[in-house]
Amino acid sequence: MRNQNSLLGDLTTMNRIGKLYFRYGTMGSAKTALLLTTAYNFEERQIAYRCMKPVVDTRDNKNVIRSRIGIERECAWIYPDTNLFEMVRGIAADDPDRPEWILVDEAQFLTPEQVDQLAQVVDEYGINVICYGLRTDFRTHLFEGSRRLLEIADTIDEIKSTCTCGRKTIVNARVNSLGEIITEGAVVEIGGNDRYIAVCRRCWRNKRVEQSRKGRLPLDM
């Protein structure tokens, strides 16, 4: 039979109202730095939280979230078959200091089902979940995880950054070894500044046009 403290804990959880947030931006817009700063602020205020990240991002051999500015924090891996609702339910059952916030990096790599599971965590446990990630891939198509977040998140925020031309960045352009924009290849290809640049839509389109003209012979009429 469940004890009184456990029942009171469940009632408290039921009365909590959480939110599912999606904060997206292009590469280099300081999404991860913002996540890590948020985690630091929670620690300073002794607010319980958890960090998570899809394991598809293999740039780190250990389970950490690392920003380009050099700060990092330990996290839990999310595998393609991870049931996030069951994971959080296990955490809530084992830890009396259950998290008030969950921070997810690289959320574009979540499956649509995992996004739904995070929404269930919000609705049933009252835990706030903030997902940070890219909106679209290098072809300007929505990632499946991002699509689902755009469909069901309570709050959607854009983390803005600026193209070299001064316009807002829109596209995470993939480049080859010559620095040329490419539009073919696998959707998921992990890389940093050597593989991707964030540009506005106009620069992305114009550079594609310029590259398509390379090698053409001028025609004399």
N, C-alpha and C positions, 0 to 999 in steps of 0.2 A: 504494500500500500504506500502511496506517495506521501511524503511528509508535508507539513504545513508550509515550510520555507519554499519547497519546490512549487507548490500551488501558487503561493504569492508571487514567485518569480515568473510563472506563466501568465498570471494576471497583469503583471507590470509590462511584460512583453506585448501582450495583446493591446494594451492601451497606448503603446508607443506608435508614433506615426513616422515612418521613414520615407525617403525619396530615392529614386533611381536617377542619377545624373549622368549625362554624357557630355564630356568636354573634349572637343576635337580640334585639331589643327594640323597644319602641314609639318613635315619633318623640319626640325630646327626651331620650332615655335616655343620651345621650353615646356612642353607638356610634362615630361618626366620630372624636370626640375620643380615644377609646380606641385606634382604629386609628392615628391620628397619633402618639399617645404611644408606641405599640409601635414604630412606624417610627423615632422619635427614639432609643429605647433600642437598637435594632439598630445605628443609626449610631454611637452612643457606644461600642458594643462591637465595631465594625467587622465586623458580620455582614451578609453580602450579602442584599439583598431587592429586591422590586419591588412597586410599588403599581399597582393597576388599578381601573377603574370603568366600568360600562356607560354608553355615550354617551346613553342615553335620558334621563338626568338633565341637562337643558339649562339649569339655573340658572346655570352657569358657562360663559362663552364660550371659556375655555381649559381645557386638560387638567389640571385640578387637583382634588384632594380638599380640601374646605374644611369646617371645623367651624363650628358656630354661635358658638363662643367666639372665633373670629377667626383660628385657625391654619390653615395650608394646606400642601399638598405636591404636587409634580408627579406625574402618574400617566400610565399608558398607557390610551387609550380601548379599550373593548370594544364592537365593533359587533355587531348581531344575527347577522351571518354569520361572525364571527370564530371560527376554530378555535383554542381556547386551548391545546390540546396542541401544535399545530403552531407557535404563537407561542412557547411556552416552549422547544420543541425548537430553534427558530431562535436564541433567546437563548443557550441552552446551547452551541450549536455555535460562535457568534460570540464569546462572552465566556468566557475561561478561569475567571473568577471568577463562576461560575454561582450564581444566588440560592439561598440556603438556605430562604428564606421568601417567599411571595407573599401580599400583603394585598389583598383585594377589597372595595371599598365598594359599597353599594347592591346587594348580591348578589341581592335578590329579583327584579331585572330580568334576571338571567341566564336563558337558555333551559335546559330540562332537559338538552339535549345538551351545552351548555357546562359544566354541573355535572359531567356524566360525563367530560368532557375534563379538568377539573381533578382529578377522582379518578384519571384515568390518569396525570396529571403526578405525583401523589403516589406511585402504585404503581410507576411505571417509573423515575422520577428520584429518589425519596426526598426530594422537596421538600415542606416543610410549607406548607399553604394555609389561611389563615384568611379566611372569608367573613363579612362583617358586613352585616346587613340587617334588614328587617321580616319578620315571619312572615306577617301577613295584611293584606289591603287594607281600605279603609274600610267594606266590607260584611261584614267578619269572615271572608272567604274566603281560603284560602291562595294566595299567589303561586305561580306554577308553578316558579320557581327555588327558592323556599323549600321547596316541597313535596319537590322532588328532594333538596335538602340534608338535610331531615329524614329522608329514606329511606336515604341512603347515607353521611352524614358519620360519621367516627369518634368525634368529640366534639361534643356540642351543649350550649351554655351560654346561659342567659337573662340578659340585661342588664336588671335590674329598675329600675323607676322608680315614683313614687307619684302617684296621682290626687289632686286637690284635696280629696277626701273622706277621704283617708288609706289607701285600698285600693290594691292593685297595679294599674298600668295594664295593660290588655289590648287595647283597641281604638284604632286610629288613625282617629278620627272626622273626617269631612270636614264643613266648615261653610260656610254661604253668607255673604253680606255682612252679614246681620243676626245672625250668630253662631249660627244654627240648624243643627242636625245634619241632613245630607241623606244619603240612602241610594241615590240613583239617579245614573247618569252613567258616563262612561268609567272603566275600572279605573285607567288611568294618567293622572294629572293632577298635574304637578309643582307643588309649592307648599311654603310654610313655615308660620309661625304664623298667617298670614292665611287659610289654607285648611284647616289640620288642628289638632286638639287630641288629646292622648292622654288617655284616660279609662278607668276601670274598667268592667267589663261592666255592673254595676248602674246606674251613672250614664248609660251609653250607652242602656240599655234604658228607664230612667225618663224621660230627656229625649225619647226618641222618643215615649213615651206622652203626655207633656205636650204636645208639638207636635201630635200627632194630635187633641188635644182643643181646640186653638185654633180660634176661630171658630164653635164649636158654641153654639147657643142653649140655655139651660137649659129643661128641660121641666117645666111645672107639672102635677102630678097632682091 
